[in-house]
Amino acid sequence: MEKIRWGILGTGSIAATFAKALNSLDDCILAAVASRSDVRAQEFANRFNINKYYGDYNKLAEDPDIDVIYIAVPHTGHKETTEMCIKNGKAVLCEKPFTINSRDTEKLISLAKEYNVFLMEAMWTKFLPASIKVKKWIKEGRIGKVRHIKASFGFYSEYDPDSRLYNPSLGGGALLDLGIYPITYTTFFLDSMPDKVISSAIIGESKVDEQNVIILQYGNGVLADLSSGISAELGYDAVIAGEKGVIKVNKFWMADSAILYDNKHNIIDEFNEPFKTNGYEYEAKEVNRCLREGLLESPQNPLKDTLDIMKIMDRIRSSWGLVYPGE
Ligand SMILES: NC(=O)c1ccc[n+]([C@@H]2O[C@H](COP(=O)([O-])OP(=O)(O)OC[C@H]3O[C@@H](n4cnc5c(N)ncnc54)[C@H](OP(=O)(O)O)[C@@H]3O)[C@@H](O)[C@H]2O)c1
């Protein structure tokens, strides 16, 4: 069977991580990379053994020998670059957050339908074997009815108004970059939308949220207590508590393990499976599978889920009055 031909758009930190994952898979080839600069494109191509490089994103989108493009630019560039790739008939795996707001997400979803191309948000956490195992434990009733989910994702990053994390022109702030993980994790397990969304944020000097807390309340009596931050070490763990037991996941967004306890703190089950490469191979494999099967979206990460998460984040931002430039 012919190998799926990937292109990477952008040459930053996550592009490099994903390139390693692609290079570890047998059924695809990392065939081209594009940067805004020829020099950076060439350096990246040399580093990851890529045959073709372009100093212009558009050239990658137009390359007829590419099947699918991975978008790895800052949040505010996702819409424009994904749109360009779709219009050139390319399948797209776009980094999270899919776009800045749900309106743009809706536009990309319709465009992909119009052009009949595959589209998926690169929410890699949903494809990790540990996440899938936790979901299975929940579905099998191992912790009984879920009552409460607690998850945080926050680290200290020195204030730099030009950086991707603090710059509003690049979609900075904790919610879109990190808060999306606990929200997605919760939604992934509960398979429903919250009835109530309550939140509070500290908006910093550069006018983005440096810290936030979010409460999601579901009609069936489940509460989620979530937080994210870029100016403090909040931790990275998740707890899913049910009436019969509790599941704990360290570094949940990149977990390769999880522990299931009963309500007396006895370990009942454990999952531990080191990544084959770096954890990004699982989402890449899913894209390859979908393309081979002619699917236009992944059943494991459908576009409806992506849109639901964007809608929750819109609601949260609107309660803070946080609007990005150009919105
Ligand atoms: N899934 C994950 O685990 C994960 C982890 C980290 C980040 N991400 C997501 O991936 C995206 C990129 O994050 P990153 O950490 O890789 O960022 P990064 O290291 O800053 O790299 C972003 C790249 O995008 C390109 N770019 C295009 N327009 C740019 C602009 N105006 N300013 C800066 N760079 C620009 C640059 O490549 P060229 O100059 O070569 O074109 C740059 O190297 C973000 O949306 C982020 O949320 C996901």
The ligand as a Gaussian input file, in Angstrom:
#p B3LYP/6-31G(d) Opt

LIG

0 1
 N       -0.429000      19.216000      20.946000
 C        0.492000      19.678000      21.762000
 O        0.975000      18.994000      22.658000
 C        0.998000      21.059000      21.569000
 C        2.153000      21.461000      22.240000
 C        2.647000      22.730000      21.981000
 C        1.966000      23.568000      21.112000
 N        0.838000      23.145000      20.500000
 C        0.118000      24.042000      19.577000
 O        0.904000      24.175000      18.398000
 C        0.884000      25.509000      17.930000
 C        2.325000      25.998000      17.815000
 O        2.933000      25.951000      19.078000
 P        4.535000      25.872000      19.273000
 O        4.753000      25.731000      20.733000
 O        5.122000      24.878000      18.364000
 O        4.933000      27.342000      18.839000
 P        6.363000      27.866000      18.369000
 O        7.450000      27.016000      18.922000
 O        6.383000      29.323000      18.637000
 O        6.340000      27.618000      16.801000
 C        5.369000      28.179000      15.965000
 C        5.900000      28.193000      14.539000
 O        4.890000      28.777000      13.746000
 C        5.471000      29.577000      12.724000
 N        4.830000      30.905000      12.764000
 C        3.959000      31.387000      11.848000
 N        3.532000      32.610000      12.160000
 C        4.152000      32.937000      13.318000
 C        4.118000      34.093000      14.124000
 N        3.380000      35.159000      13.813000
 N        4.871000      34.099000      15.238000
 C        5.612000      33.034000      15.573000
 N        5.689000      31.903000      14.833000
 C        4.960000      31.857000      13.709000
 C        6.953000      29.620000      12.975000
 O        7.549000      28.776000      12.021000
 P        8.242000      29.402000      10.699000
 O        8.758000      30.748000      11.098000
 O        9.301000      28.445000      10.390000
 O        7.200000      29.501000       9.660000
 C        7.142000      29.035000      14.356000
 O        8.298000      28.270000      14.465000
 C        0.034000      26.297000      18.916000
 O       -1.247000      26.509000      18.382000
 C       -0.048000      25.410000      20.155000
 O       -1.290000      25.497000      20.844000
 C        0.361000      21.910000      20.706000

